[in-house]
Structure formats: C-alpha cells, structure tokens
C-alpha cells in the first residue's frame, strides 16, 4: 500500500487526546500501512458503509480506502463515536 493519510479533522481530534493514547493511536496508524492485511479492521454498515474502523482499547480510528491509500477520517473515544 502507498500509505495512510490523516484528514485535518482527524488530526485535530488526535491532538486533543492524552499523549499516552496518542501513542496507541499511532500504532494503529502504522498498521494501516499493511492494508489489506490489517488485523482487527471491521467494515462499518448503514450510513458508514464503505468505511472501516480499527479499535485500540476504548478508542477508535475510522477510515476509508481508495486505491492504495487509507484516509483516516475520525479518531476518538468509543462513547458517541458512531453517533456523530
């Protein structure tokens, strides 16, 4: 895969997280470099179809894949993550 990119919204969400959580999220980002061989990536459904999520503890990374690039769209705590 060519790589993973992060949207400006997701970058802001990432920067608002505690440093210890940021380190865990960065590991999830690096896993996306191996798409489609990413363990734990779950396809989303309904209005989030064509998107995926990675879980790290209580935090989620939402992304979509086009061609050979994964675009990270959203990062945050599981509470309310899918409701927005």
ChimeraX attribute file (.defattr): number of C-alpha atoms within 10 A of each C-alpha:
attribute: neighborCount
match mode: 1-to-1
recipient: residues
	/A:1	12
	/A:2	11
	/A:3	15
	/A:4	20
	/A:5	17
	/A:6	17
	/A:7	13
	/A:8	12
	/A:9	12
	/A:10	20
	/A:11	15
	/A:12	13
	/A:13	14
	/A:14	20
	/A:15	11
	/A:16	13
	/A:17	15
	/A:18	9
	/A:19	11
	/A:20	8
	/A:21	17
	/A:22	15
	/A:23	12
	/A:24	13
	/A:25	23
	/A:26	11
	/A:27	11
	/A:28	19
	/A:29	19
	/A:30	13
	/A:31	19
	/A:32	24
	/A:33	18
	/A:34	14
	/A:35	18
	/A:36	13
	/A:37	10
	/A:38	14
	/A:39	11
	/A:40	13
	/A:41	20
	/A:42	13
	/A:43	15
	/A:44	16
	/A:45	10
	/A:46	6
	/A:47	8
	/A:48	13
	/A:49	10
	/A:50	13
	/A:51	19
	/A:52	21
	/A:53	19
	/A:54	22
	/A:55	17
	/A:56	16
	/A:57	11
	/A:58	10
	/A:59	16
	/A:60	21
	/A:61	23
	/A:62	24
	/A:63	26
	/A:64	18
	/A:65	16
	/A:66	8
	/A:67	7
	/A:68	13
	/A:69	16
	/A:70	24
	/A:71	19
	/A:72	24
	/A:73	20
	/A:74	21
	/A:75	26
	/A:76	21
	/A:77	16
	/A:78	15
	/A:79	10
	/A:80	8
	/A:81	14
	/A:82	14
	/A:83	6
	/A:84	4
